[in-house]
Amino acid sequence: MSQVRELDKAELLAVLDWYRAAGVDLAVGEDPVDRFAKSAAPQPAQQARQAATPNAPARIPATAAITGDPSEARRLAATAQSLDELRTILEAYNGCSLKFRATQLVFADGNPEAKIVLIGEAPGAEEDRQGKPFVGRSGQLLDRMLGAIGLDRTKVFIVNTVPWRPPGNRTPTPEEMELCLPFLNRQVELVAPRLVMTLGGPAMQTVFKTTSGIIKMRGRWQDVSIGTHEVPALPTLHPAYLLRNPAAKQQAWADLLSLKMKMDSLGLS
């Protein structure tokens, strides 16, 4: 029988890092705690301010932010007349519960005047820390992929289907996708790209409005409507998938060459 021993400092840090990556960010005691009720309860300082200003709007309970209204998301997104306005709206938006478990908003990266938009799935741990999409290992691979056809982040605009990291890097739920989709649509409408490339299955399914798998769909151009913007789009494999399956890089390279050919035909090189 193996003996139980205390973990050393390095091992304890490794365990904590594993918990953080899995989305565990609250300590749990032996007695249950209703944290929604606790956060919704007015604090003494807040009660004093409300007493001094009786007409001030009441604080929105945390539970109200868990169930969003897609029609409200569409209304808010439609009011944005620039990417800066859209970012401000998203930073204030409390309709998607992903926001309350993420470190920060991951809005976009690259050139907002670019003619090519890349759409990924959701931020990962490193993206959540830095506030930019594709900055971890998969982002480094993406940069090399773009460089292979003469592109870099000054020539593309990079967004995600959801702008907050799901706990444990899980796939966003259909409800979360529905709440975030109006903001993605408005991003693309404001940039008005000539070409779109989706990265990975969830992004492809969202943009192409399909339940088909990425292996079946990758490499096939289609005209799609993203919001009110119509644009040719090409699905390809996600860089994170390529890191786990290096043999698939050949397929991704074929997709990149197809993108390069389309760019040349439109005079975007």
Secondary structure, DSSP 8 states (H G I E B T S, - for coil): --------HHHHHHHHHHHHHTT--S---SS---HHHHHHS--HHHHHHHHH-TTS-----GGGGTS--HHHHHHHHHH--SHHHHHHHHHH--S-GGGGTSSS----EE-TT-SEEEEES---HHHHHHTSSS-SHHHHHHHHHHHTTT--TTS-EEEESSSS--GGG----HHHHHHHHHHHHHHHHHH--SEEEEESHHHHHHHHT----HHHHTT--EEEEETTEEEEEEEE--HHHHHH-GGGHHHHHHHHHHHHHHHHHTT--
